[in-house]
């Protein structure tokens, strides 16, 4: 094999790699496209998801202005409860408008500096 044979093989490999990336881009864009503009008719929103075991989750979903607590596993999705309200704030006693200290202020406070 001479120098030009190696160059031809590399060029062909680069072209094939480019075609594969182009096909991957087109498949991701058109085959697995979801409705991101909000025109879907189901109006299902996942508000929160918590892992409880590997491959087992508890989620709060909103469907037609109703809140539902569902359990999700590999084999099924089960309705656990219908909720009246959903509070995402873990500390409701704290003032929402209160200024949170930045890292430098917290570090100085914990080190006893001013």
C-alpha positions as CSV (number, residue, x, y, z in Angstrom):
1,X,0.0,0.0,0.0
2,X,1.3,3.4,-0.9
3,X,0.5,6.8,0.6
4,X,-2.5,7.5,-1.7
5,X,-4.2,4.3,-0.8
6,X,-4.1,5.2,2.9
7,X,-5.4,8.7,2.1
8,X,-8.3,7.3,0.1
9,X,-9.3,4.9,2.9
10,X,-9.2,7.7,5.5
11,X,-11.3,10.0,3.2
12,X,-13.9,7.3,2.7
13,X,-14.0,6.6,6.4
14,X,-14.5,10.3,7.2
15,X,-17.3,10.5,4.6
16,X,-19.0,7.5,6.1
17,X,-18.7,8.9,9.6
18,X,-20.2,12.2,8.4
19,X,-23.1,10.4,6.8
20,X,-23.7,8.4,10.0
21,X,-23.7,11.6,12.1
22,X,-26.1,13.2,9.6
23,X,-28.5,10.2,9.8
24,X,-28.3,10.3,13.6
25,X,-29.1,14.0,13.6
26,X,-32.1,13.5,11.3
27,X,-33.4,10.6,13.2
28,X,-33.2,12.5,16.5
29,X,-34.8,15.5,15.0
30,X,-37.7,14.0,13.1
31,X,-38.3,10.5,14.4
32,X,-38.2,11.2,18.1
33,X,-39.6,14.7,18.0
34,X,-42.1,15.6,20.8
35,X,-44.6,18.4,20.8
36,X,-42.6,21.3,22.4
37,X,-44.9,24.1,21.4
38,X,-47.7,23.2,23.8
39,X,-50.2,22.2,21.2
40,X,-50.8,18.7,22.5
41,X,-54.3,17.9,23.5
42,X,-53.7,15.8,26.6
43,X,-52.1,18.5,28.7
44,X,-50.1,16.2,31.0
45,X,-47.4,17.8,33.1
46,X,-45.1,16.0,35.4
47,X,-44.6,18.3,38.4
48,X,-42.3,16.2,40.5
49,X,-40.7,12.8,40.5
50,X,-39.0,11.0,43.5
51,X,-37.0,7.8,43.2
52,X,-38.0,5.3,46.0
53,X,-36.1,2.2,44.8
54,X,-34.1,1.4,41.6
55,X,-36.5,1.7,38.7
56,X,-39.4,2.6,41.0
57,X,-40.7,6.2,41.2
58,X,-43.5,8.3,42.7
59,X,-44.6,11.2,40.6
60,X,-47.1,14.0,40.9
61,X,-48.7,14.7,37.6
62,X,-51.2,17.3,36.4
63,X,-53.9,16.2,34.0
64,X,-56.7,18.5,33.0
65,X,-56.2,20.8,36.0
66,X,-56.3,17.8,38.4
67,X,-53.3,16.5,40.5
68,X,-52.6,12.8,40.8
69,X,-50.0,10.9,42.7
70,X,-48.8,7.9,40.7
71,X,-46.4,5.0,41.3
72,X,-44.2,4.1,38.4
73,X,-42.3,0.8,38.0
74,X,-40.9,-1.2,35.0
75,X,-44.1,-3.1,34.6
76,X,-46.9,-0.7,35.5
77,X,-48.1,2.8,36.4
78,X,-50.6,2.8,39.3
79,X,-52.7,5.7,40.6
80,X,-51.9,6.1,44.3
81,X,-54.1,9.1,45.2
82,X,-55.8,12.2,43.8
83,X,-54.4,15.3,45.4
84,X,-56.2,18.6,46.3
85,X,-53.0,20.7,46.2
86,X,-49.3,20.3,45.6
87,X,-46.7,22.2,47.6
88,X,-43.2,22.0,46.1
89,X,-41.5,24.1,48.8
90,X,-39.8,21.9,51.4
91,X,-39.7,24.7,54.0
92,X,-43.0,26.6,53.8
93,X,-42.1,28.5,57.0
94,X,-39.4,30.5,55.3
95,X,-40.1,33.8,53.7
96,X,-40.0,33.5,49.9
97,X,-38.8,37.1,49.4
98,X,-36.1,36.9,52.0
99,X,-32.6,37.4,50.6
100,X,-30.5,34.2,50.7
101,X,-26.9,34.6,51.7
102,X,-24.2,33.8,49.2
103,X,-21.4,31.2,49.8
104,X,-18.9,33.8,50.9
105,X,-21.2,35.2,53.6
106,X,-22.0,31.7,54.9
107,X,-18.3,30.8,55.0
108,X,-17.4,33.9,56.9
109,X,-20.3,33.4,59.3
110,X,-19.3,29.8,60.0
111,X,-15.6,30.7,60.4
112,X,-16.4,33.5,62.8
113,X,-15.2,36.2,60.5
114,X,-17.0,39.5,59.8
